[in-house]
Amino acid sequence: MDTLLYPACFYPCKDKQDAYTVVVPDLPGCVTEGDSLANAMAMATEAASGWILDEMEDGRAIPKASNMLSIKPESPDGFVSLLALDMDSYADKYGSKAVRKNLTIPAWLHTFAEANHINYSKVLKDSLASMYQKKQNAKQG
């Protein structure tokens, strides 16, 4: 999966100097804050990545990102910036749901896999991830 880009609105916190609240409009309920702009950016990236991963793990569609220029902050002191979500790395690190699947393959293929110490789960996962990426690219192109 490529890096996903989502616009986010950053608002200075009124009661904390240098702190920001961040809202990701395309991801309902995705709100976080950080005690500095850099920390707010990191926290927003983490929150949005977690939001997307939950959707993926539950089999729901990932919301399409809005054009950054169409997003307007709700207050005059807010601003919009893009979040870059590396979902492959995030899913590898934090993906917790696993689904067990049985499969049937020809005996000769099983013999080959066993002789070559091939991990069935890894091959299936890598193949499905590749197919998923191709579908996502086709939808965007």
BASESE-571942 format. One line per field, with one value per residue: residue number from 1; residue in three letters; y, z, x of N, C-alpha, C in turn. Coordinates in Angstrom, 3 decimals. Each point is the difference from the previous one (the first is absolute). Layout:
k [NUM / ...]
r [ALA / ...]
n_Y [Y / ...]
n_Z [Z / ...]
n_X [X / ...]
ca_Y [Y / ...]
ca_Z [Z / ...]
ca_X [X / ...]
c_Y [Y / ...]
c_Z [Z / ...]
c_X [X / ...]
END
This chain:
k [1 / 2 / 3 / 4 / 5 / 6 / 7 / 8 / 9 / 10 / 11 / 12 / 13 / 14 / 15 / 16 / 17 / 18 / 19 / 20 / 21 / 22 / 23 / 24 / 25 / 26 / 27 / 28 / 29 / 30 / 31 / 32 / 33 / 34 / 35 / 36 / 37 / 38 / 39 / 40 / 41 / 42 / 43 / 44 / 45 / 46 / 47 / 48 / 49 / 50 / 51 / 52 / 53 / 54 / 55 / 56 / 57 / 58 / 59 / 60 / 61 / 62 / 63 / 64 / 65 / 66 / 67 / 68 / 69 / 70 / 71 / 72 / 73 / 74 / 75 / 76 / 77 / 78 / 79 / 80 / 81 / 82 / 83 / 84 / 85 / 86 / 87 / 88 / 89 / 90 / 91 / 92 / 93 / 94 / 95 / 96 / 97 / 98 / 99 / 100 / 101 / 102 / 103 / 104 / 105 / 106 / 107 / 108 / 109 / 110 / 111 / 112 / 113 / 114 / 115 / 116 / 117 / 118 / 119 / 120 / 121 / 122 / 123 / 124 / 125 / 126 / 127 / 128 / 129 / 130 / 131 / 132 / 133 / 134 / 135 / 136 / 137 / 138 / 139 / 140 / 141]
r [MET / ASP / THR / LEU / LEU / TYR / PRO / ALA / CYS / PHE / TYR / PRO / CYS / LYS / ASP / LYS / GLN / ASP / ALA / TYR / THR / VAL / VAL / VAL / PRO / ASP / LEU / PRO / GLY / CYS / VAL / THR / GLU / GLY / ASP / SER / LEU / ALA / ASN / ALA / MET / ALA / MET / ALA / THR / GLU / ALA / ALA / SER / GLY / TRP / ILE / LEU / ASP / GLU / MET / GLU / ASP / GLY / ARG / ALA / ILE / PRO / LYS / ALA / SER / ASN / MET / LEU / SER / ILE / LYS / PRO / GLU / SER / PRO / ASP / GLY / PHE / VAL / SER / LEU / LEU / ALA / LEU / ASP / MET / ASP / SER / TYR / ALA / ASP / LYS / TYR / GLY / SER / LYS / ALA / VAL / ARG / LYS / ASN / LEU / THR / ILE / PRO / ALA / TRP / LEU / HIS / THR / PHE / ALA / GLU / ALA / ASN / HIS / ILE / ASN / TYR / SER / LYS / VAL / LEU / LYS / ASP / SER / LEU / ALA / SER / MET / TYR / GLN / LYS / LYS / GLN / ASN / ALA / LYS / GLN / GLY]
n_Y [-1.175 / 0.957 / 1.062 / 0.066 / 0.951 / 0.528 / 0.942 / 0.815 / 0.352 / 0.955 / -0.070 / 1.219 / -0.663 / 0.365 / -1.144 / -0.381 / 0.658 / 0.276 / -0.291 / -1.099 / 0.270 / -1.274 / 0.387 / -1.275 / 0.979 / -0.669 / 0.048 / -0.239 / 0.998 / 0.181 / 0.140 / 0.803 / 0.008 / 1.018 / -0.132 / -0.315 / 0.811 / -0.267 / 0.114 / 1.105 / 0.283 / -0.376 / 0.651 / 0.976 / -0.159 / -0.130 / 1.025 / 0.685 / -0.393 / 0.207 / 1.152 / 0.212 / -0.381 / 0.651 / 0.941 / -0.056 / -0.086 / 0.957 / 0.123 / 1.168 / 0.726 / 0.319 / 1.009 / 0.502 / 0.380 / 1.035 / 0.832 / 0.170 / 0.456 / -1.114 / -0.235 / 0.511 / 0.555 / -0.473 / 0.331 / 1.329 / -0.515 / -0.765 / -1.089 / -0.261 / -1.250 / -0.599 / -1.119 / -0.507 / -0.958 / -0.563 / -0.440 / -0.265 / 1.016 / 0.810 / -0.607 / 0.022 / 1.233 / 0.442 / -0.532 / -0.146 / 0.307 / -1.258 / -0.470 / -1.103 / -0.426 / -0.949 / -0.735 / -0.192 / -0.750 / -0.088 / -1.304 / 0.084 / 0.953 / -0.788 / -1.035 / 0.791 / 0.463 / -1.220 / -0.477 / 1.089 / -0.579 / -0.100 / 1.208 / -0.867 / 0.315 / 0.026 / -1.114 / -0.520 / 0.411 / -0.316 / -1.127 / -0.176 / 0.371 / -0.760 / -0.965 / 0.203 / 0.101 / -1.036 / -0.530 / 0.372 / -0.410 / -1.069 / 0.020 / 0.272 / -0.937]
n_Z [0.000 / -0.822 / 0.154 / 1.023 / -0.672 / 1.210 / -0.352 / 0.808 / 0.904 / 0.120 / 1.301 / 0.211 / 1.027 / 0.475 / 0.653 / -1.118 / 0.435 / -1.293 / 0.656 / -0.679 / -0.358 / -0.382 / -1.074 / -0.264 / -0.796 / -0.766 / 1.243 / -0.027 / 0.879 / -1.056 / 1.313 / 0.023 / 0.837 / -0.088 / 0.806 / -1.275 / -0.962 / 0.239 / 1.292 / -0.286 / -0.848 / 0.891 / 0.945 / -0.885 / -0.381 / 1.270 / 0.364 / -1.060 / 0.211 / 1.294 / -0.340 / -0.933 / 0.853 / 0.915 / -0.911 / -0.307 / 1.295 / 0.023 / -1.072 / 0.596 / -0.864 / -0.541 / 0.800 / -1.090 / -0.178 / 0.695 / -0.979 / 0.261 / -1.225 / 0.087 / 0.794 / 0.782 / 0.730 / 1.142 / 0.250 / 0.108 / 1.203 / -0.634 / -0.322 / -1.297 / 0.291 / -0.813 / 0.285 / 0.096 / -0.391 / 0.576 / -0.641 / -0.924 / 0.312 / -0.017 / -1.064 / -0.524 / 0.476 / -0.407 / -1.203 / 0.627 / -0.883 / 0.249 / -1.195 / 0.570 / -1.042 / -0.318 / -0.589 / -1.233 / -0.090 / -1.227 / 0.118 / -1.310 / 0.122 / 0.774 / -0.779 / -1.051 / 0.564 / 0.377 / -1.159 / -0.301 / 1.041 / -0.832 / 0.508 / 0.116 / 1.278 / -0.036 / -0.710 / 0.734 / 1.133 / -0.437 / -0.440 / 1.094 / 0.708 / -0.838 / 0.095 / 1.308 / -0.026 / -0.822 / 0.808 / 1.066 / -0.649 / -0.347 / 1.253 / 0.340 / -0.896]
n_X [0.857 / -0.328 / 0.749 / -0.844 / -0.609 / -0.129 / -0.875 / 0.646 / -0.902 / 0.888 / -0.299 / 0.519 / 0.517 / -1.158 / -0.034 / 0.645 / 1.040 / 0.071 / -1.125 / -0.328 / -1.249 / -0.147 / -0.689 / -0.331 / -0.451 / 0.851 / 0.472 / -1.302 / 0.094 / 0.765 / 0.219 / 1.031 / 1.018 / 0.833 / 1.052 / 0.228 / 0.351 / 1.276 / -0.260 / -0.680 / 0.965 / 0.908 / -0.662 / -0.147 / 1.244 / 0.330 / -0.762 / 0.366 / 1.239 / -0.184 / -0.572 / 0.916 / 0.962 / -0.703 / -0.153 / 1.278 / 0.308 / -0.917 / 0.790 / 0.136 / -0.664 / 1.149 / -0.347 / -0.526 / 1.235 / -0.396 / -0.278 / 1.268 / -0.137 / -0.718 / 1.023 / -0.933 / 0.967 / -0.479 / 1.256 / 0.071 / 0.219 / -0.880 / 0.631 / 0.166 / 0.299 / 0.844 / -0.662 / 1.206 / -0.852 / 1.041 / -1.072 / 0.913 / 0.766 / -1.059 / -0.502 / 1.229 / 0.040 / -1.215 / -0.009 / -1.150 / -0.896 / -0.192 / -0.126 / -0.420 / 0.710 / -0.833 / 0.923 / -0.319 / 1.103 / 0.471 / 0.035 / 0.198 / -0.954 / -0.737 / 0.338 / -0.215 / -1.111 / -0.307 / 0.392 / -0.698 / -0.578 / -1.016 / -0.130 / -0.987 / -0.015 / 1.327 / 0.047 / -0.961 / 0.550 / 1.222 / -0.517 / -0.717 / 1.059 / 0.693 / -0.898 / -0.008 / 1.340 / -0.015 / -0.903 / 0.735 / 1.085 / -0.722 / -0.435 / 1.272 / 0.308]
ca_Y [1.175 / 1.240 / 0.933 / 0.699 / 1.408 / 0.542 / 1.330 / 0.122 / 1.373 / 0.237 / 1.146 / 0.243 / -0.181 / 1.280 / -0.090 / -0.568 / 0.685 / -0.820 / -1.258 / 0.027 / -1.037 / -0.360 / -0.681 / -0.537 / 0.061 / -1.161 / -1.165 / 0.440 / -0.263 / -0.052 / 1.250 / -0.201 / 1.237 / -0.150 / 1.131 / 0.875 / -0.260 / -1.268 / -1.079 / -0.078 / -0.653 / -1.424 / -0.577 / -0.062 / -1.077 / -1.239 / -0.165 / -0.274 / -1.339 / -0.945 / 0.065 / -0.706 / -1.416 / -0.588 / -0.185 / -1.077 / -1.269 / -0.345 / -0.202 / 1.160 / 0.818 / 1.135 / 1.231 / 0.731 / 1.272 / 1.229 / 0.893 / 0.888 / 1.357 / 0.083 / -0.030 / 1.319 / -0.075 / 0.559 / 1.261 / 0.748 / -0.294 / -1.360 / -0.175 / -1.360 / -0.622 / -1.402 / -1.078 / -1.106 / -1.228 / -1.175 / -1.054 / -1.272 / -0.031 / 0.057 / -1.287 / -0.990 / 0.255 / 0.018 / -0.847 / -1.051 / -1.010 / -1.022 / -0.910 / -1.292 / -0.527 / -1.286 / 0.022 / -1.269 / 0.142 / -1.310 / -0.678 / 0.296 / 1.350 / -0.130 / -0.616 / 1.055 / 1.004 / -0.592 / -0.205 / 1.307 / 0.719 / 1.155 / 0.324 / 0.173 / 1.236 / 1.155 / 0.028 / 0.416 / 1.397 / 0.851 / -0.050 / 0.747 / 1.418 / 0.467 / 0.103 / 1.129 / 1.224 / 0.171 / 0.455 / 1.376 / 0.835 / 0.054 / 0.883 / 1.379 / 0.369]
ca_Z [0.000 / -0.023 / 1.084 / -0.127 / 0.384 / 0.481 / 0.581 / 1.412 / 0.495 / 1.224 / 0.747 / 1.235 / 1.224 / 0.709 / 1.374 / 0.061 / -0.929 / -1.009 / -0.235 / -1.098 / -0.195 / -1.413 / -0.459 / -1.362 / -0.419 / -0.779 / 0.884 / 1.086 / 1.368 / 0.105 / 0.611 / 0.959 / 0.228 / 0.358 / 0.785 / -0.909 / -1.359 / -0.450 / 0.729 / -0.508 / -1.309 / 0.264 / 0.636 / -1.017 / -0.919 / 0.740 / 0.165 / -1.308 / -0.412 / 0.797 / -0.488 / -1.288 / 0.241 / 0.544 / -1.112 / -0.844 / 0.703 / 0.094 / -1.349 / -0.485 / -0.999 / 0.501 / -0.600 / -0.948 / 0.554 / -0.658 / -0.517 / 1.084 / -0.238 / 0.321 / 1.457 / 0.625 / 1.465 / 0.597 / 0.671 / -0.773 / 0.400 / -0.427 / -1.330 / -0.537 / -0.471 / -0.376 / 0.768 / -0.838 / 0.761 / -0.557 / 0.563 / 0.015 / 1.217 / 1.167 / 0.124 / 0.428 / 1.400 / 0.933 / -0.399 / 1.006 / -0.368 / -0.945 / -0.352 / -0.433 / -1.208 / -0.500 / -1.447 / -0.667 / -1.131 / -0.523 / 0.792 / -0.523 / 0.419 / 1.422 / 0.085 / -0.371 / 1.068 / 1.169 / -0.316 / -0.094 / 1.256 / -0.346 / 0.996 / -0.704 / 0.440 / -0.574 / -1.447 / -0.206 / 0.425 / -0.982 / -1.253 / 0.183 / 0.137 / -1.341 / -0.734 / 0.600 / -0.489 / -1.414 / -0.030 / 0.472 / -1.050 / -1.099 / 0.422 / 0.000 / -1.332]
ca_X [-0.857 / 0.761 / -0.257 / -1.275 / 0.072 / -1.269 / 0.116 / -0.349 / -0.101 / 0.762 / -0.497 / 0.752 / -0.781 / -0.147 / 0.482 / 1.349 / 0.891 / 0.679 / -0.714 / -0.966 / -1.009 / -0.027 / -1.211 / 0.113 / -1.409 / -0.445 / -0.048 / -0.889 / 0.430 / 1.462 / 0.446 / 1.090 / 0.747 / 1.405 / 0.483 / 0.733 / -0.461 / 0.595 / -0.660 / -1.379 / 0.087 / 0.268 / -1.185 / -1.052 / 0.373 / -0.253 / -1.454 / -0.604 / 0.441 / -0.778 / -1.381 / -0.023 / 0.270 / -1.232 / -0.937 / 0.518 / -0.120 / -1.425 / -0.513 / -0.747 / 0.691 / 0.785 / -0.521 / 0.846 / 0.476 / -0.451 / 1.018 / 0.432 / -0.487 / -1.425 / -0.140 / 0.163 / -0.034 / -1.217 / 0.315 / 1.001 / 1.383 / 0.337 / 0.579 / -0.112 / 1.235 / -0.195 / 0.615 / 0.458 / -0.187 / 0.674 / -0.835 / 0.722 / 0.813 / -0.881 / -0.684 / 0.996 / 0.365 / -1.119 / -1.119 / -0.119 / -0.978 / 0.428 / -1.085 / 0.535 / -0.634 / 0.488 / 0.103 / 0.256 / 0.914 / 0.416 / 1.033 / 1.327 / 0.348 / 0.306 / 1.325 / 0.947 / 0.036 / 0.656 / 1.419 / 0.651 / -0.277 / -0.823 / -1.021 / -1.274 / -0.661 / 0.692 / -0.250 / -1.393 / -0.110 / 0.681 / -0.753 / -1.248 / 0.346 / 0.321 / -1.264 / -0.714 / 0.637 / -0.356 / -1.406 / -0.042 / 0.581 / -0.961 / -1.086 / 0.485 / 0.485]
c_Y [1.231 / 0.814 / 0.710 / 1.427 / 0.482 / 1.408 / -0.016 / 1.481 / 0.100 / 1.288 / 0.197 / -0.196 / 1.316 / -0.040 / -0.571 / 0.672 / -1.014 / -1.314 / 0.187 / -1.157 / -0.253 / -0.800 / -0.472 / -0.121 / -1.234 / -1.266 / 0.374 / -0.426 / -0.053 / 1.375 / -0.333 / 1.345 / -0.324 / 1.245 / 0.931 / -0.305 / -1.332 / -1.182 / -0.173 / -0.696 / -1.502 / -0.687 / -0.142 / -1.127 / -1.351 / -0.266 / -0.358 / -1.390 / -1.076 / -0.071 / -0.814 / -1.500 / -0.699 / -0.277 / -1.177 / -1.356 / -0.459 / -0.135 / 1.155 / 0.802 / 1.150 / 1.264 / 0.657 / 1.339 / 1.169 / 0.735 / 0.991 / 1.412 / 0.160 / 0.004 / 1.381 / -0.159 / 0.680 / 1.291 / 0.692 / -0.288 / -1.420 / -0.012 / -1.465 / -0.467 / -1.444 / -0.928 / -1.096 / -1.268 / -1.166 / -1.223 / -1.357 / -0.124 / -0.030 / -1.341 / -1.091 / 0.138 / -0.214 / -0.889 / -1.193 / -1.099 / -0.958 / -0.933 / -1.281 / -0.488 / -1.343 / 0.101 / -1.392 / 0.280 / -1.389 / -0.579 / 0.335 / 1.394 / 0.016 / -0.584 / 1.023 / 1.011 / -0.527 / -0.142 / 1.320 / 0.900 / 1.292 / 0.160 / 0.324 / 1.335 / 1.231 / 0.119 / 0.489 / 1.471 / 0.945 / 0.060 / 0.803 / 1.501 / 0.608 / 0.190 / 1.193 / 1.317 / 0.278 / 0.515 / 1.454 / 0.950 / 0.151 / 0.945 / 1.467 / 0.495 / 0.089]
c_Z [0.000 / 1.259 / -0.277 / 0.490 / 0.395 / 0.534 / 1.453 / 0.376 / 1.350 / 0.647 / 1.248 / 1.211 / 0.760 / 1.382 / 0.147 / -1.052 / -0.890 / -0.320 / -1.110 / 0.124 / -1.492 / -0.285 / -1.429 / -0.537 / -0.742 / 0.842 / 1.232 / 1.386 / 0.189 / 0.428 / 0.999 / 0.292 / 0.370 / 0.690 / -0.777 / -1.405 / -0.512 / 0.686 / -0.476 / -1.358 / 0.184 / 0.587 / -1.017 / -0.996 / 0.639 / 0.123 / -1.326 / -0.504 / 0.754 / -0.456 / -1.285 / 0.213 / 0.569 / -1.109 / -0.873 / 0.659 / 0.121 / -1.367 / -0.542 / -0.984 / 0.682 / -0.655 / -0.935 / 0.633 / -0.814 / -0.589 / 1.113 / -0.153 / 0.329 / 1.509 / 0.560 / 1.512 / 0.542 / 0.763 / -0.751 / 0.391 / -0.370 / -1.375 / -0.407 / -0.479 / -0.354 / 0.977 / -0.986 / 0.849 / -0.729 / 0.603 / 0.007 / 1.295 / 1.243 / 0.228 / 0.448 / 1.489 / 0.951 / -0.379 / 0.932 / -0.379 / -1.013 / -0.223 / -0.509 / -1.196 / -0.336 / -1.510 / -0.525 / -1.207 / -0.513 / 0.822 / -0.494 / 0.428 / 1.495 / 0.197 / -0.316 / 1.139 / 1.230 / -0.238 / -0.015 / 1.202 / -0.253 / 1.038 / -0.737 / 0.359 / -0.625 / -1.494 / -0.279 / 0.360 / -1.034 / -1.313 / 0.104 / 0.124 / -1.365 / -0.835 / 0.505 / -0.531 / -1.452 / -0.130 / 0.432 / -1.060 / -1.174 / 0.351 / -0.088 / -1.386 / -0.948]
c_X [0.898 / -0.266 / -1.324 / 0.178 / -1.386 / 0.227 / -0.456 / -0.027 / 0.702 / -0.500 / 0.847 / -0.922 / -0.014 / 0.657 / 1.410 / 0.867 / 0.720 / -0.709 / -1.029 / -0.974 / -0.066 / -1.260 / 0.248 / -1.422 / -0.515 / -0.153 / -0.823 / 0.492 / 1.498 / 0.511 / 1.094 / 0.629 / 1.431 / 0.492 / 0.924 / -0.526 / 0.548 / -0.681 / -1.435 / -0.034 / 0.207 / -1.226 / -1.137 / 0.274 / -0.296 / -1.504 / -0.669 / 0.379 / -0.773 / -1.445 / -0.134 / 0.207 / -1.233 / -1.009 / 0.429 / -0.203 / -1.452 / -0.659 / -0.830 / 0.862 / 0.738 / -0.540 / 1.011 / 0.386 / -0.542 / 1.198 / 0.337 / -0.570 / -1.484 / -0.265 / 0.300 / -0.060 / -1.262 / 0.259 / 1.128 / 1.448 / 0.431 / 0.640 / -0.117 / 1.365 / -0.314 / 0.714 / 0.387 / -0.041 / 0.654 / -0.687 / 0.687 / 0.808 / -0.876 / -0.688 / 0.966 / 0.298 / -1.176 / -1.177 / -0.107 / -0.978 / 0.600 / -1.182 / 0.633 / -0.807 / 0.621 / 0.095 / 0.288 / 0.885 / 0.345 / 1.160 / 1.406 / 0.469 / 0.349 / 1.405 / 1.080 / 0.151 / 0.735 / 1.504 / 0.767 / -0.288 / -0.787 / -1.107 / -1.303 / -0.657 / 0.641 / -0.276 / -1.420 / -0.184 / 0.619 / -0.773 / -1.296 / 0.264 / 0.326 / -1.276 / -0.822 / 0.557 / -0.359 / -1.431 / -0.098 / 0.550 / -0.965 / -1.148 / 0.413 / 0.387 / -1.096]
END
